[in-house]
Amino acid sequence: MKAIRIGEYGGPEVMELREMDRPVPRADEILVKVYASGINPVDLVVRSGSSAALNYDLTLPMTIGWETAGTVEELGSDVTEFQKGDAVYGVPSFPGDGSYAEYVVAKASRFGLKPKNIGFNDASGIPLVALTAWTAMFEFGKLKEGQRILIQGAAGNVGAYAVQFAKSKGAYVIATAAAESFDYLKEIGADEMIDYKSRKFEELVGVVDIVLEVSSVRDNDERLKSVKVLRENGILVSVNTDFAFNDAVLRALDRKNATGELAANQSRKEWLEEIAELVEAGKVKVLRAKMFALKDAVETHTLLENKSASGKLALQIIEEY
């Protein structure tokens, strides 16, 4: 099979299109025939070798890419929840061998049935970003109906899913973003929008139950402002797991009996299938991806690193008809 492999860490040029043996699923795994693979900023981080937390136990050479959609090609001996030919989407072993390839193996528990009303291309861009939002809000943030949540970085890929998931659960959503994104955020359900470039959210928000940090900004002084708007026993959740809360933030949280959580993404079949139900019901709009061929993986990473592309990018391995 063909796969994009890296034999060393570095710039986009270290990625090479190679032929390799098709993987064989273990007892609890499935082999997925990949139709498309989403591309995410974390792919660039792993490829570059710049994060000790992500790269410490990896073995080169390896295939990158950690969200995909395709069909079940083979089942491990212990897998009973899928059948051969099922259309699925999910997150391969993270951050082990990935989905920039014609086939990928992963634990069956990390995949769910693909939403029936969208194609593989669109489904391939959902799992990692959507699960990042889902894990942070519901597993770590314990978001419930009627609660108020402040989502920082709401117009980004993760933020947009967070807004929609929060609304689907009956939460009141306050979103920070640039003003040019306000129409989009209103369309997907945000109740209030605050322009982070010109307004001070800490003076406008009032009190919220949860602050969700999905912005790429890593600044503990900004987190202190977030703690100010938390209610007593509130929760500050950040998806920036590589950037710890400093002592000042921890003290501020303690004074409010509040909790600070660094939310590492979790991939669970039941969550993926609940997300699929929301997509099928029209309660969540899928972020459309710009598609590239597998051989053009270097170009996609270059575009992202140069900030020459916005929105979601993905690699198409099998053309949809």
Residue pairs with C-beta under 8 A, 6 or more apart in sequence:
1 19
1 20
1 21
1 22
1 101
1 102
1 103
2 17
2 18
2 19
2 101
2 102
2 294
3 17
3 18
3 20
3 63
3 100
3 101
3 102
4 15
4 16
4 17
4 18
4 63
4 64
4 65
4 100
4 101
4 294
4 297
4 315
5 15
5 16
5 17
5 18
5 20
5 61
5 62
5 63
6 14
6 15
6 16
6 47
6 60
6 61
6 62
6 63
6 64
7 14
7 16
7 60
7 61
8 14
8 60
9 47
9 48
9 49
9 50
9 55
9 60
10 47
10 48
10 49
11 48
11 305
12 47
12 297
12 298
12 299
12 301
12 302
12 305
13 298
14 47
15 47
15 64
15 100
15 297
15 298
15 301
17 294
17 295
17 297
22 31
22 102
22 103
23 31
23 97
23 103
23 104
23 105
24 31
24 74
24 105
25 31
25 74
25 75
25 76
25 79
25 105
26 76
26 105
27 76
27 77
27 78
27 79
28 76
28 78
28 79
28 107
28 108
28 109
29 76
29 79
29 105
29 106
29 107
29 108
30 72
30 73
30 74
30 75
30 76
30 79
30 82
30 88
30 105
30 106
30 107
30 108
30 111
31 72
31 73
31 74
31 75
31 103
31 104
31 105
32 68
32 70
32 71
32 72
32 73
32 88
32 90
32 103
32 104
32 105
32 106
32 111
33 70
33 71
33 72
33 73
33 102
33 103
33 318
34 68
34 69
34 70
34 99
34 101
34 102
34 103
34 104
34 317
34 318
35 68
35 69
35 70
35 71
35 120
35 121
35 124
35 316
35 317
35 318
35 320
36 68
36 69
36 70
36 120
36 121
36 123
36 124
36 125
36 289
36 291
36 314
36 315
36 316
36 317
36 318
37 65
37 67
37 68
37 98
37 99
37 100
37 101
37 124
37 314
37 315
37 317
38 65
38 67
38 68
38 99
38 124
38 125
38 126
38 127
38 128
38 129
38 289
38 312
38 313
38 314
39 65
39 300
39 301
39 304
39 312
39 313
39 314
39 315
40 66
40 67
40 128
40 129
40 157
41 216
41 304
42 54
42 66
42 95
42 128
43 64
43 65
43 66
43 98
43 301
44 301
44 304
44 305
45 51
45 54
46 54
46 55
46 58
46 64
46 95
47 64
47 301
49 55
51 242
53 241
53 242
54 95
54 242
55 95
58 95
58 96
62 96
62 97
62 98
63 97
63 98
63 99
63 100
63 101
63 104
64 95
64 98
64 100
65 92
65 98
65 99
65 100
65 101
65 315
66 91
66 92
66 94
66 95
66 98
66 99
66 128
67 89
67 90
67 91
67 92
67 99
67 124
67 125
67 126
67 127
67 128
67 129
68 89
68 90
68 91
68 92
68 99
68 104
68 124
68 127
69 87
69 88
69 89
69 114
69 120
69 121
69 123
69 124
69 126
69 127
70 87
70 88
70 89
70 104
70 120
70 317
70 318
71 85
71 86
71 87
71 88
72 82
72 83
72 84
72 85
72 86
72 88
73 84
73 103
74 84
75 82
75 83
75 84
75 108
76 108
79 108
81 108
81 269
82 88
82 108
82 111
86 113
87 113
87 114
87 120
88 111
88 112
88 113
88 114
89 111
89 112
89 114
89 115
89 120
89 123
89 124
89 126
89 127
89 272
89 276
90 106
90 110
90 111
90 112
90 127
90 267
90 269
90 272
91 106
91 110
91 111
91 127
91 128
91 131
91 265
91 267
92 98
92 99
92 104
92 105
92 106
92 110
93 105
93 106
93 107
93 110
94 128
94 265
94 267
97 104
97 105
98 104
100 294
100 297
100 315
101 294
101 317
102 294
102 317
108 269
109 267
109 268
109 269
110 267
110 268
110 269
111 269
111 272
112 269
112 270
112 271
112 272
112 273
112 275
112 276
113 272
113 273
113 276
114 120
114 123
114 276
115 123
115 126
115 275
115 276
115 279
115 280
115 286
116 276
116 280
117 279
117 280
118 279
118 286
119 320
120 318
120 320
121 289
121 291
121 314
121 316
121 320
122 286
122 288
122 289
123 286
124 289
124 314
125 286
125 287
125 288
125 289
125 312
125 314
126 161
126 275
126 279
126 286
126 287
127 267
127 272
128 265
129 157
129 158
129 161
129 287
129 312
130 161
130 165
130 275
131 265
131 266
131 267
131 268
131 271
131 272
131 275
132 158
132 161
132 214
132 239
132 263
132 265
133 158
133 159
133 161
133 162
133 165
133 212
133 214
133 239
134 161
134 165
134 271
134 275
135 263
135 264
135 265
135 266
135 271
136 162
136 212
136 214
136 237
136 238
136 239
136 261
136 263
137 143
137 149
137 162
137 165
137 166
137 210
137 212
137 237
138 165
138 169
139 263
139 266
140 235
140 237
140 261
140 263
141 149
141 210
141 212
141 235
141 237
141 261
141 263
142 210
142 235
143 149
143 166
143 169
143 171
143 209
143 210
144 169
144 171
145 169
145 170
145 171
146 170
146 171
146 172
147 171
147 172
147 208
147 209
147 210
148 171
148 172
148 174
148 206
148 207
148 208
148 209
148 210
149 166
149 171
149 172
149 173
149 174
149 208
149 209
149 210
149 211
149 212
150 174
150 175
150 176
150 201
150 205
150 208
150 210
150 211
150 212
150 226
150 229
151 159
151 162
151 163
151 166
151 173
151 174
151 175
151 176
151 190
151 212
151 214
152 159
152 176
152 196
152 201
152 211
152 212
152 213
152 214
152 215
152 217
152 226
153 159
153 176
153 177
153 213
153 214
153 215
153 216
153 217
154 160
154 162
154 163
154 173
154 175
154 176
154 177
154 181
154 185
154 190
154 193
154 214
155 175
155 177
155 178
155 181
155 184
155 185
156 214
156 215
156 216
157 287
157 311
157 312
158 214
158 239
159 175
159 177
159 214
159 215
160 184
160 185
160 188
160 287
161 284
161 287
162 212
162 214
163 173
163 175
163 185
163 188
163 189
163 190
164 188
164 189
164 278
164 283
164 284
164 285
165 275
165 278
165 284
166 173
166 189
167 173
167 188
167 189
167 190
167 283
168 278
168 283
168 284
172 191
173 189
173 190
173 191
173 192
174 190
174 191
174 192
174 193
174 194
174 201
174 205
174 208
175 185
175 190
175 192
175 193
175 194
176 193
176 194
176 195
176 196
176 201
176 215
177 185
177 193
177 194
177 195
177 196
178 195
178 196
178 197
179 193
179 195
179 197
179 198
181 193
182 193
182 195
185 193
186 193
188 285
194 201
194 204
194 205
200 225
201 225
201 229
202 225
202 226
202 228
202 229
205 229
206 229
207 229
207 230
207 231
208 229
208 230
208 231
208 234
209 230
209 231
209 234
209 235
210 230
210 234
210 235
210 236
210 237
211 226
211 227
211 229
211 230
211 234
211 235
211 236
211 237
212 237
212 238
212 239
213 223
213 226
213 236
213 237
213 238
213 239
213 240
214 239
216 240
218 240
218 242
218 243
220 245
220 246
220 248
220 249
223 236
223 238
223 245
223 249
224 248
224 249
224 252
226 236
227 236
227 249
227 252
227 253
227 256
227 258
228 252
230 236
230 253
230 256
230 258
231 256
231 258
232 256
232 257
232 258
233 256
233 257
233 258
233 259
234 256
234 258
234 259
235 258
235 259
235 260
235 261
236 249
236 253
236 258
236 259
236 260
236 261
237 260
237 261
237 263
238 245
238 260
238 261
238 262
238 263
239 263
239 265
240 262
241 262
241 263
241 264
244 262
245 253
245 260
245 262
249 260
250 260
253 259
253 260
275 284
278 284
279 286
287 311
287 312
288 311
288 312
289 311
289 312
289 313
289 314
290 309
290 311
290 312
290 313
290 314
291 314
291 315
291 316
292 299
292 300
292 313
292 314
292 315
292 316
293 315
293 316
294 315
294 316
294 317
296 315
297 315
300 309
300 313
300 315
302 308
303 309
303 313
304 313
